[in-house]
Amino acid sequence: MGSTPAAQLPVPRTEAGRAGLAALLADPEQALVAFDFDGTLAPIVPDPDSARAHPGAVPALARVAPRVGTVAVITGRPAAVAVRYGGFAGVPGLAHLRVLGHYGDEQWDAATGTLRAPDPHPGVAAVQAELPGVLEAAGSWRGTWIEDKGRAVAVHTRRADDPAEAADALRKPLDDLATAHGLVVEPGRFVLELRPPGMDKGRALTALTRETGARTVLYAGDDLGDLAAYDAVDALRPEGVAGLLVCSAATTGEGADALADRADLTVDGPEGVVDLLTSLATALNA
C-alpha cells in the first residue's frame, strides 16, 4: 500500500479485520493498540544500534494515544533501549504508553518512568561466553556479529555475503548451544536470537489485554517473532475480543511473507504504519 491520505482509513481485506477496525472506531477507550518496534515503527537498518523510530511515528502515536485505552510497544529489545531509540520518554500525549521489552519480560511505564524487570536467566551469560567459539567452529565469523541484549543474545548475519545462507548454516549449532543452557532460538530477519523460553510477544499481548480489559486489539508487526502476537489475537477473537492484524511489509522474506498471508491489513513498512496511525487519529478525532 502506498501513502494513505490522512482522512481515509484503509479497508482490511478480511471480514474479521473489518469487524476489528469497526469495533476500535466505535469504542476506542476499550482498545489496545500495540506495535513491534524494528521494521514496524522503525526502519530496518544494517546496524541495530542505529535504529530509530520513523520521524512520523511518535507524533502519530501521540495523536492516537489519548483517544484509545492503551498504546503499547512490544519488542525483543531491552525496554530501555526501545524507549531511547524510539524517543518515547516525556512526549505529550504518550503519558500512558507501555513499552514491553524482551518480549514482555520487562515493562516500562511512561506515566512513572519506571522499569520492571526480573533477574536475567543464567543461561544467557553462559551462551554469550561460548558463542565466539561456536561461530568460529562453524566458520561463520565473517559477516556475523553478536549483540548483547542483556536478557538475550542475538547473532546477526545481515552483513554476510549471503545473509540467509549464513543464518541457515548457524541454526543447528545455535539450537544445540541454546538447548545446552536452557534457552531457545528465535529466528528473525537475518538474526537468530537466543533467549529464555516462555518469553514471546503473544504471551505479552494476551497478558496486557487481560490486564487492561481491552475489547479490541490492533497489533502491527513485520517478522517471524510477531507470529505469536498474531496467534494471541486469533485466540482472543472467540472470547469476544475484536482484532485487527497489521503487517508492516517493508521488505520481502520469510517473516514478512508469513505475516502478510495472515494479516487483515498490509501496509508499506514503517511509513505505511505512520500513515495508518495518522488516518486513525483523524477518524478518532473527527
C-alpha positions as CSV (number, residue, x, y, z in Angstrom):
1,M,0.0,0.0,0.0
2,G,1.3,3.5,-0.8
3,S,0.9,6.6,1.2
4,T,-2.6,6.9,2.7
5,P,-4.5,10.2,2.8
6,A,-4.7,11.3,6.4
7,A,-8.5,11.4,6.4
8,Q,-9.0,8.0,4.7
9,L,-8.7,4.7,6.6
10,P,-7.6,1.7,4.5
11,V,-10.1,-1.2,4.4
12,P,-9.0,-4.5,5.8
13,R,-9.2,-7.4,3.4
14,T,-10.8,-9.8,5.8
15,E,-14.2,-9.8,7.5
16,A,-12.6,-10.2,10.9
17,G,-10.3,-7.3,10.3
18,R,-13.1,-5.1,9.2
19,A,-15.0,-6.0,12.3
20,G,-11.9,-5.2,14.4
21,L,-11.5,-1.8,12.9
22,A,-15.2,-1.0,13.3
23,A,-15.0,-2.0,17.0
24,L,-12.0,0.2,17.5
25,L,-13.7,3.2,16.0
26,A,-16.9,2.5,17.8
27,D,-15.4,2.2,21.3
28,P,-11.7,3.4,21.2
29,E,-11.5,3.6,25.0
30,Q,-11.8,-0.2,25.1
31,A,-9.0,-0.7,22.6
32,L,-5.4,-1.8,22.9
33,V,-3.2,-0.6,20.1
34,A,0.2,-2.4,20.0
35,F,3.2,-2.3,17.8
36,D,6.5,-4.1,17.2
37,F,9.5,-1.7,17.1
38,D,12.1,-2.7,14.4
39,G,10.5,-2.9,11.0
40,T,7.2,-1.5,12.2
41,L,7.8,1.8,14.0
42,A,11.5,1.9,13.0
43,P,13.0,1.2,9.6
44,I,15.3,-1.9,9.4
45,V,19.0,-0.7,9.2
46,P,22.2,-2.7,8.9
47,D,23.4,-1.8,12.4
48,P,20.7,-2.4,15.0
49,D,22.3,0.2,17.3
50,S,21.5,2.8,14.6
51,A,17.8,2.0,14.5
52,R,15.5,4.9,15.3
53,A,11.7,5.4,15.1
54,H,10.4,6.8,11.8
55,P,10.2,10.6,12.2
56,G,6.4,10.5,11.9
57,A,5.9,7.6,14.3
58,V,6.0,9.4,17.7
59,P,3.8,12.3,16.6
60,A,1.3,9.9,15.1
61,L,1.2,7.7,18.2
62,A,0.8,10.8,20.4
63,R,-2.3,11.8,18.4
64,V,-3.9,8.3,18.7
65,A,-2.9,7.6,22.3
66,P,-5.2,10.0,24.1
67,R,-8.2,8.5,22.3
68,V,-7.7,4.8,22.9
69,G,-7.5,2.8,26.1
70,T,-3.9,1.6,25.8
71,V,-0.9,2.1,23.5
72,A,2.0,-0.3,23.7
73,V,5.2,-1.2,22.0
74,I,6.2,-4.9,22.3
75,T,9.8,-5.7,21.3
76,G,12.6,-8.2,21.6
77,R,14.9,-5.3,22.5
78,P,15.5,-4.2,26.1
79,A,12.7,-1.9,27.1
80,A,15.1,0.9,28.0
81,V,16.8,0.7,24.6
82,A,13.4,0.8,22.7
83,V,12.4,3.8,24.8
84,R,15.7,5.6,23.9
85,Y,15.7,4.7,20.2
86,G,12.0,5.4,19.9
87,G,12.2,8.8,21.6
88,F,9.1,7.8,23.7
89,A,10.0,9.4,27.0
90,G,8.5,12.7,28.0
91,V,6.2,13.1,25.0
92,P,3.0,14.9,25.5
93,G,0.1,12.6,24.6
94,L,2.1,9.4,25.4
95,A,1.8,9.6,29.2
96,H,0.2,6.1,29.3
97,L,2.4,4.4,26.8
98,R,3.7,0.9,27.8
99,V,6.9,-0.5,26.4
100,L,7.3,-4.2,26.9
101,G,10.9,-5.2,26.2
102,H,12.4,-8.7,25.9
103,Y,9.1,-10.0,24.6
104,G,7.3,-8.8,27.7
105,D,9.8,-9.8,30.3
106,E,10.5,-6.1,31.0
107,Q,8.0,-3.3,31.2
108,W,8.5,0.4,31.1
109,D,5.6,2.7,32.1
110,A,5.7,6.3,30.6
111,A,3.4,7.5,33.4
112,T,6.1,6.8,36.1
113,G,9.2,6.3,34.1
114,T,9.8,3.1,36.0
115,L,11.2,-0.1,34.5
116,R,10.2,-3.5,35.9
117,A,12.4,-6.5,35.2
118,P,13.3,-9.9,36.7
119,D,16.8,-11.2,37.2
120,P,18.4,-12.4,34.0
121,H,18.4,-16.1,33.1
122,P,21.9,-17.6,33.9
123,G,22.0,-19.4,30.6
124,V,22.3,-16.0,28.7
125,A,25.7,-15.3,30.2
126,A,26.9,-18.9,29.6
127,V,25.8,-18.7,25.9
128,Q,27.5,-15.3,25.4
129,A,30.8,-16.7,26.7
130,E,30.6,-19.7,24.4
131,L,29.3,-18.0,21.3
132,P,32.6,-16.8,19.8
133,G,33.9,-20.4,19.8
134,V,30.7,-21.8,18.2
135,L,30.8,-19.2,15.5
136,E,34.5,-19.9,14.8
137,A,33.9,-23.6,14.6
138,A,31.0,-23.0,12.2
139,G,33.3,-20.8,10.0
140,S,30.8,-18.0,10.4
141,W,32.9,-15.1,11.8
142,R,32.9,-13.3,8.5
143,G,29.9,-11.0,8.2
144,T,28.2,-12.0,11.5
145,W,28.2,-10.2,14.8
146,I,26.9,-10.7,18.3
147,E,24.5,-8.3,20.0
148,D,24.3,-8.4,23.8
149,K,20.6,-7.7,24.6
150,G,21.0,-8.1,28.4
151,R,18.4,-10.9,28.8
152,A,19.1,-12.4,25.4
153,V,21.9,-12.7,22.9
154,A,21.4,-12.2,19.1
155,V,23.6,-13.3,16.2
156,H,23.2,-11.1,13.1
157,T,24.0,-12.3,9.6
158,R,22.8,-9.2,7.7
159,R,26.4,-8.3,6.7
160,A,27.3,-11.8,5.4
161,D,27.8,-12.4,1.7
162,D,24.6,-14.5,1.7
163,P,22.7,-13.5,4.9
164,A,20.0,-16.2,4.5
165,E,22.5,-18.9,3.9
166,A,24.6,-17.8,6.9
167,A,21.6,-17.9,9.1
168,D,20.6,-21.4,7.9
169,A,24.1,-22.7,8.5
170,L,24.1,-21.4,12.1
171,R,20.6,-22.6,13.0
172,K,21.7,-26.1,14.2
173,P,24.8,-25.1,16.2
174,L,22.9,-22.3,17.8
175,D,20.0,-24.6,18.6
176,D,22.4,-27.0,20.2
177,L,24.1,-24.2,22.2
178,A,20.7,-22.8,23.4
179,T,19.4,-26.2,24.4
180,A,22.5,-26.9,26.5
181,H,21.8,-23.8,28.6
182,G,18.1,-23.9,28.8
183,L,17.4,-21.3,26.1
184,V,15.5,-21.3,22.8
185,V,16.4,-19.8,19.4
186,E,14.0,-17.2,18.0
187,P,14.7,-16.6,14.2
188,G,14.1,-13.2,12.6
189,R,15.2,-11.3,9.5
190,F,18.9,-12.3,9.2
191,V,19.1,-12.7,13.0
192,L,19.0,-15.6,15.4
193,E,18.2,-14.7,19.0
194,L,19.0,-17.0,21.9
195,R,16.6,-16.2,24.8
196,P,14.9,-17.9,27.8
197,P,11.8,-19.9,27.0
198,G,8.3,-18.7,27.8
199,M,9.0,-15.1,26.6
200,D,7.1,-14.2,23.4
201,K,5.0,-11.4,22.1
202,G,1.8,-13.5,22.2
203,R,2.1,-14.0,25.9
204,A,2.9,-10.4,26.5
205,L,0.0,-9.2,24.3
206,T,-2.5,-11.6,26.0
207,A,-1.4,-10.6,29.5
208,L,-1.8,-6.9,28.6
209,T,-5.2,-7.5,27.1
210,R,-6.3,-9.2,30.2
211,E,-4.8,-6.5,32.5
212,T,-6.4,-3.6,30.6
213,G,-9.7,-5.3,29.9
214,A,-9.4,-4.4,26.2
215,R,-12.3,-5.4,24.0
216,T,-10.4,-4.7,20.7
217,V,-6.8,-5.3,19.9
218,L,-4.8,-3.9,17.0
219,Y,-1.4,-5.5,16.6
220,A,1.2,-4.5,14.0
221,G,4.4,-6.4,13.2
222,D,6.8,-7.3,10.5
223,D,8.7,-10.5,11.2
224,L,8.5,-14.1,12.5
225,G,8.7,-13.1,16.1
226,D,5.3,-11.3,15.6
227,L,3.5,-14.5,14.7
228,A,3.0,-15.3,18.4
229,A,1.1,-12.0,18.7
230,Y,-1.0,-12.8,15.7
231,D,-1.8,-16.2,17.3
232,A,-2.8,-14.4,20.5
233,V,-5.2,-12.1,18.7
234,D,-6.7,-15.1,16.9
235,A,-7.1,-16.9,20.2
236,L,-8.8,-13.8,21.8
237,R,-11.4,-13.4,19.0
238,P,-13.6,-16.4,20.1
239,E,-13.7,-14.8,23.5
240,G,-15.4,-11.7,22.1
241,V,-12.3,-9.6,21.7
242,A,-12.2,-8.0,18.3
243,G,-8.9,-7.9,16.5
244,L,-7.1,-6.2,13.6
245,L,-3.8,-7.7,12.5
246,V,-1.5,-5.4,10.5
247,C,1.6,-6.4,8.6
248,S,4.3,-3.8,8.1
249,A,5.7,-5.2,4.8
250,A,8.8,-3.1,4.3
251,T,10.7,-5.9,2.6
252,T,10.1,-9.5,1.4
253,G,11.3,-12.6,3.1
254,E,10.1,-15.5,5.2
255,G,8.9,-13.3,8.1
256,A,7.2,-10.6,6.1
257,D,5.5,-13.2,3.8
258,A,4.2,-15.3,6.7
259,L,2.7,-12.2,8.4
260,A,1.2,-10.9,5.1
261,D,-0.5,-14.2,4.5
262,R,-2.3,-13.9,7.8
263,A,-2.7,-10.1,8.2
264,D,-6.1,-8.4,7.9
265,L,-4.3,-5.3,6.5
266,T,-0.8,-4.9,4.9
267,V,0.9,-1.5,4.9
268,D,4.2,-0.3,3.3
269,G,6.7,-0.6,6.2
270,P,7.1,2.0,8.9
271,E,5.9,4.8,6.6
272,G,2.7,2.8,6.0
273,V,2.3,2.3,9.7
274,V,2.6,6.1,10.3
275,D,0.0,6.7,7.5
276,L,-2.3,4.2,9.2
277,L,-1.9,5.9,12.6
278,T,-2.4,9.3,11.1
279,S,-5.6,8.3,9.3
280,L,-6.8,6.5,12.5
281,A,-6.1,9.7,14.6
282,T,-8.1,11.7,12.1
283,A,-11.0,9.3,12.2
284,L,-11.0,9.2,16.0
285,N,-10.8,12.9,16.4
286,A,-13.5,13.6,13.7
